[in-house]
């Protein structure tokens, strides 16, 4: 039999095509179909609904895959849907040197290490309210140093809880620039995910029903549809799109 690697128009993924029998055999395909793409010029994706009710306290874990073409904000925390207004701070950012940093307000930033531009990398920001500890992971490796302290969250100060991917922020850890590149598998948790949970699931798609999952965007249907039961869908702003891998 003759086999070819083809692209399926419905799944937007690579599959094994059995050309002899004339049908598709879905024995091999990537779980990461599309990804969010940003040109670094006034485009981003934001949550449109207040998530504050999902957080019993300030504990949070945020993770995503990203491929950066330059310095910029990967994940931004906001107290409202509008960027750079009211409450806003960069929580995951890549610098011009390729260094990746994470932070929660108003603690110091944690350096996770350095990556090469134009490559895919997995990043995690984790804050545990019970231990008052901020740390993170880069490609499954825990940061060498942690930061201790009681973070401030928007909902503690009468704001809501919103997030944005790729948005510029005046309160930043580097340039605060709009992100130029791609982001995929964006996940927000209201728990401090364990090392094992982070490392064993970073290369897997989620079902959407995992305990503590607040929002989950994988962009495979071309939108920022939330695949958790909470329906925190994202809104594309500017030229942000969901592109093929």
Secondary structure, 3 states (H helix, E strand, C coil): CCEEEEEECCCCEEEEEECCCCEEECCCCCCCCEEEEEECCCCEEEECCCCHHHCCCCCEEEEEEEEECCCEEEEEEECCCCCCCCCEEEEEEECCCCEEEECCCCCCCEEEEECCCCCEEEEEEEEECCCCEEEEEECCEECCCCEECCCCCHHHHCCCCEEEECCCCCCCCCCCCCCEEEEEEEEEECCCCCHHHHHHHCCCCCCCCCCCEEEEECCCCCCCCCCCCCCCCEEEECCCEEEEC
